[in-house]
Structure formats: structure tokens, C-alpha cells
Amino acid sequence: MHHNGKVLLVERSKPPWQGRWSLPGGHVEWGETLRDAAVREVLEETGLTIAILRLVDTIDVINRDEGRAVRSHYALTVFLGRLISGLLQPGSDAAAVMWADPATLPELPLLPGTREAVERALA
């Protein structure tokens, strides 16, 4: 999601990603479409209502332990959205939310795949 040249980011409040910034998102509920889940998660985490414009990409984030065993595997479906309404405020599992200038992303502690997803969305 971007607005006025900035990207919507959420600071995670729960382990294992606590203190890291990412695009809004979360679990898909049973019977929910990916698009509906994205709209719901943005609302829950940021207070903003959005409309999905297009699919950007699907990114695998695979976390491994020191022995290279898989600890977790997330499949992230990234959409580009536009703002409809709402007041930006953290909710559910967000410690903070912000509109970030894409040029500042290298300065932030980001979740794996976030920077790449933003670059693809804005290309």
C-alpha cells in the first residue's frame, strides 16, 4: 500500500518479529480470499480501509536454525492497494504504524522480503 509516495509499514509487537517493520498482513482465515484477508489485515493493523489494485508478487520467507533446519515458512502474497479512508493508528499486533519514504527503508529493521516487495510494488 502506498500513498503520496510513501509506503505503509507496521512495526511488529510479537515474537519472533517484535521490533521489525513490515508490510501489513497476517493469517488468512478459513474460507477467506487472499484479497479479503489483505484488506482485513490492513484495517485491523492500521485503522485504514483500502482497495486492492493488483497482485505484486508471492514471496517465500523461510527461517532456519543454526543447523539449517526449517523453523518456519511463510508464503507472503503482496498486493498493491490504495487508501480509501481511515485514521492511521496501530491495532492488533502492531506496535506502531507509519507512512515511510521508500528511500528510508535501508535504515529500518525490516522483516525479510519487505524491501524487495516494496521495490516490486513501486516498479
N, C-alpha and C positions, 0 to 999 in steps of 0.2 A: 504494500500500500504506500503510495506516495502522494504528497500534496504540497503545492507551491515549491517544488524542487527538493523537498525533504522526504525522508523515509521514516515510516512508523516503526519504532522499536520498543521492546518490552524488556525490562530487567527482571530476570527470573528470581523468585524468592525461595524456592525449594531445592534441596539437593537432588541430583548431583550437579545441577546447573546454577545454583544460587550465586548471584552477583554477576552473572554473564548476561549480555544483551543478545536478543534475537528478534526475528520477526514474530508477530503474534501467532499463536497456534496452540494446538493441543490434540487431545484424543478425539477420534470420530466416534460418535455414539451409534449404537446398534440401529441400523436402518436409515442412518443419516447419510446424505450425499457428501462428498468431499467439499463441494462448493458451499453447501449449507453449514457444514462444520466450520469452514473458514470464516464465514460471516458471523456465526455464533461466537466463536472464539475471540474474534476481534472485539465484538461487543462486550463479552464477559471480561476481557483483559484490559480494555482501553476505554470503554464507555462510548465508542464510536460505532455508528451504523455505516456500513459500506455496501457497495455493489461490486461484484466481481466483473472485471473487464476481460481477462483472459488467463489461461494457464501459462505459467512461465517455464516450469521445469519440475522434475521429481529428483530429489537428491537423497542418497543413502548416507546416513551418518552411523558409522559402526565404531563402537568404543571397545577397545581391547585392554586386557590387563597386561602386566609386565611379561607374562608368558605368552602373550598374543592370543589368549582365549577370548572369545567374544563375550563381553559383559552386557552389552545392549546393542540393539539395531533399530534405528528409527528411519522410516521412509517418509521424507518430507515432501509434500506436494505444495508447490509455491504458486500462488496466484497473484496477479496484479489487480488492485482494486482502486476504487475512487471513493472519496468521502461523500456521504450523503448528509449526515447530521451527527450531533452529539458533542459532549464536552470531554476533552481528553483528561482521563483520570485512571489511576491504576485500580484494578479489581482482581478478584480471584487469586491466581498465583503470581501476580505481577507485583514486584517491589516498587517499580517506577515505570513510567512510560514517557516517551519523548518523540518529537519530530527531529530527526538527525540529518544534518547535512551529509550527503554521501562522502564528501571529502574527509570527514572526521572519523569514518569507520575504522581506519587503521589504528586510531588512538584508543578505541574501546575494546574491552574484553568481550569478544563476540563468541557465540556458540559456533561450533564447526558448521560450515556451509552457509552461514549468514551472509558474509561478504560476497561470495560467489553468486548467491541467489539475488542479492540486490543488483549486482553488476549485470546479470542476465535480464532482470526485470527492466532496467533502465536503458538497456542497449537498443 
